[in-house]
Amino acid sequence: MDAFDAISTKLDIRDFANRKVPGEVRRKILEAARLTASSMNSQHWRFVLVQERRNIERLAADSMSGKWVAGADFAIVVLIDPKVPGSGIDAGRVVQDMELAAWNFGVVSGIYTGVGEAALRKDYAIPDGLKPAAVVGFGYPKTKILGRKNRKPLEELVFAEKYGQRLGSSTLS
């Protein structure tokens, strides 16, 4: 899939079919994470792959905003080193790359950040030096996905040279 097509059609989905994602696709999603650029090439992030049903259900129980992850085929807990400058941005970059790689294979995903950190640390043996940044649930969609986004027009979001100066049609020519 063309990168722009993936970006323009990828949707966050939190309703999954009861169908296994092949190991080869899971590996590619994790490879996308590994290959993501990071601040000063620190590669500080770490990932906990959660695949067993009871552990996915535990992940949902440890969540404040991601109970839906219980229906995912698998999930990835993204951990960052908060001492690394830009680690929060790196977390977003790595999540985006994993989600786009998944989308390429017809695998949908959703992200949440509301976790009960103490329970998550205990249940997944997360060391003190790392911070849970996000959890991403993956699986095949329960229903057909059209990939249509409801987004504001570019002219409403982008300003030319300084904030408030409208982006004209000739600005990008």
C-alpha positions as CSV (number, residue, x, y, z in Angstrom):
1,M,0.0,0.0,0.0
2,D,1.2,3.5,-0.8
3,A,2.3,5.4,2.3
4,F,0.0,8.3,1.6
5,D,-2.9,6.0,1.0
6,A,-2.3,4.3,4.3
7,I,-2.2,7.6,6.1
8,S,-5.3,8.9,4.4
9,T,-7.4,5.8,5.0
10,K,-6.2,4.4,8.4
11,L,-8.8,4.6,11.1
12,D,-8.7,3.8,14.8
13,I,-10.9,0.7,15.3
14,R,-11.7,-0.9,18.7
15,D,-14.0,-3.7,17.6
16,F,-12.2,-6.8,16.6
17,A,-13.2,-10.0,14.8
18,N,-12.5,-13.4,16.5
19,R,-9.7,-14.1,14.0
20,K,-5.9,-14.6,14.6
21,V,-3.4,-12.3,13.1
22,P,-0.6,-14.5,11.6
23,G,2.8,-14.5,13.4
24,E,4.5,-13.1,10.3
25,V,2.3,-10.0,10.4
26,R,2.9,-9.6,14.1
27,R,6.6,-9.7,13.5
28,K,6.3,-7.1,10.8
29,I,4.4,-4.8,13.1
30,L,7.2,-5.2,15.7
31,E,9.8,-4.7,13.1
32,A,8.1,-1.4,12.1
33,A,8.5,-0.4,15.8
34,R,12.2,-1.4,15.9
35,L,12.9,0.5,12.7
36,T,11.3,3.8,13.9
37,A,13.6,6.7,14.3
38,S,14.2,7.9,17.9
39,S,15.7,10.9,19.7
40,M,19.5,10.8,19.2
41,N,19.0,7.3,17.9
42,S,18.7,6.2,21.5
43,Q,16.2,3.4,20.7
44,H,15.1,3.8,24.3
45,W,11.6,2.3,23.9
46,R,10.8,-1.2,24.8
47,F,7.7,-3.3,24.0
48,V,5.7,-5.9,25.8
49,L,3.8,-8.1,23.4
50,V,0.7,-9.4,25.0
51,Q,-0.9,-12.4,23.2
52,E,-2.4,-14.8,25.7
53,R,-6.1,-14.3,26.2
54,R,-5.9,-14.1,30.0
55,N,-3.1,-11.5,29.8
56,I,-5.1,-9.4,27.3
57,E,-8.0,-9.5,29.7
58,R,-5.7,-8.5,32.5
59,L,-4.5,-5.6,30.4
60,A,-8.1,-4.5,30.0
61,A,-8.6,-4.7,33.7
62,D,-5.5,-2.6,34.3
63,S,-6.9,0.1,32.0
64,M,-8.9,3.2,32.8
65,S,-9.8,4.0,29.2
66,G,-9.1,0.9,27.2
67,K,-11.4,-1.8,28.4
68,W,-12.1,-2.5,24.7
69,V,-8.6,-4.1,24.4
70,A,-10.1,-7.3,25.8
71,G,-11.4,-8.0,22.3
72,A,-8.1,-7.5,20.6
73,D,-6.1,-10.4,19.1
74,F,-3.0,-9.0,20.7
75,A,-1.7,-5.8,22.2
76,I,1.6,-4.0,22.6
77,V,2.5,-2.0,25.6
78,V,4.9,0.8,24.6
79,L,7.4,1.7,27.3
80,I,9.7,4.8,27.1
81,D,12.7,6.1,29.1
82,P,11.4,9.4,30.3
83,K,14.9,10.7,30.8
84,V,15.5,10.7,27.1
85,P,14.7,14.1,25.6
86,G,11.8,13.7,23.1
87,S,10.8,10.3,24.5
88,G,7.1,11.3,24.4
89,I,7.3,12.2,20.7
90,D,9.2,9.0,20.1
91,A,6.3,7.0,21.6
92,G,3.9,8.7,19.2
93,R,6.2,8.0,16.3
94,V,6.6,4.3,17.1
95,V,2.9,3.8,17.7
96,Q,2.1,5.4,14.3
97,D,4.6,3.2,12.5
98,M,3.2,0.1,14.1
99,E,-0.4,1.1,13.3
100,L,0.4,1.9,9.6
101,A,2.3,-1.4,9.2
102,A,-0.7,-3.2,10.6
103,W,-3.1,-1.3,8.4
104,N,-1.0,-2.4,5.4
105,F,-1.9,-6.0,6.2
106,G,-5.6,-5.3,6.9
107,V,-5.0,-5.3,10.6
108,V,-6.8,-2.6,12.6
109,S,-5.7,-1.0,15.8
110,G,-6.6,1.4,18.6
111,I,-4.5,3.2,21.2
112,Y,-5.1,4.2,24.8
113,T,-3.0,5.9,27.4
114,G,-5.2,5.6,30.5
115,V,-3.6,2.9,32.5
116,G,-3.5,2.0,36.1
117,E,0.3,2.3,36.2
118,A,0.9,0.4,39.5
119,A,-1.2,-2.6,38.4
120,L,0.4,-2.5,34.9
121,R,3.9,-2.5,36.3
122,K,3.1,-5.4,38.6
123,D,1.3,-7.5,36.0
124,Y,3.8,-7.1,33.3
125,A,7.0,-6.7,35.3
126,I,7.8,-3.2,34.0
127,P,11.0,-1.9,35.5
128,D,11.0,1.4,37.4
129,G,13.2,3.2,34.8
130,L,10.6,2.8,32.1
131,K,7.3,4.6,31.7
132,P,4.2,3.1,30.1
133,A,3.4,5.5,27.3
134,A,0.6,3.8,25.4
135,V,-1.1,0.5,24.8
136,V,-2.1,-0.5,21.3
137,G,-4.6,-3.3,20.6
138,F,-4.5,-5.1,17.2
139,G,-6.8,-7.4,15.3
140,Y,-8.9,-7.9,12.2
141,P,-11.9,-5.7,12.1
142,K,-15.3,-7.1,13.1
143,T,-17.0,-5.2,10.2
144,K,-15.9,-4.0,6.8
145,I,-13.9,-0.7,7.1
146,L,-14.4,2.0,4.5
147,G,-11.4,4.2,5.6
148,R,-13.2,7.5,5.3
149,K,-12.0,10.2,7.6
150,N,-13.9,13.3,8.9
151,R,-11.2,15.9,8.9
152,K,-11.1,19.7,8.8
153,P,-9.9,21.3,5.6
154,L,-6.2,22.1,5.3
155,E,-6.9,25.8,5.0
156,E,-8.4,25.7,8.5
157,L,-5.4,24.0,10.1
158,V,-2.3,25.5,8.3
159,F,-1.2,29.2,8.3
160,A,1.3,30.8,6.0
161,E,4.4,32.3,7.6
162,K,2.7,33.2,10.9
163,Y,-0.3,32.1,12.9
164,G,-3.6,33.5,11.7
165,Q,-2.4,34.3,8.1
166,R,-4.6,32.2,5.8
167,L,-3.1,29.6,3.6
168,G,-3.9,30.8,0.1
169,S,-4.3,28.5,-3.0
170,S,-1.1,30.0,-4.5
171,T,0.9,29.4,-1.3
172,L,1.6,25.7,-2.1
173,S,2.3,26.1,-5.8
